Amino acid sequence: EGNEPGDSVKITYSELLHKVCQFANVLRSQGVKKGDRVSIYLPMILELVVAMLACARIGAVHSIVFAGFSAESLCERILDCGCSLLIT
């Protein structure tokens, strides 16, 4: 369920696995590997879950910054964790 009432998506485990594997391959193609840190800056949408699970699948550490945060807060978190990639 998303932020707004009525925002919802239904997905099967099989569909979710397919999306997670696809996105994990995208992360690998961008040079992300086990132990790397990745920041995720997304609202409550399906892609947020896919990104989190894809990071976990390849062993990358993820830090979630919800879309309501300011650009300054996002910048501070990126610098503090030393992330190698930002997903928006």
Buried (B, 14 or more C-beta within 10 A) or exposed (E): EEEEEEEEEEEEEEEBEEBBEEBBEEBBEEEBEEEBBBBBBBEEBBBBBBBBBBBEBBEBBBBBBBEEEEEEEBEEBBEEBEBBBBBE
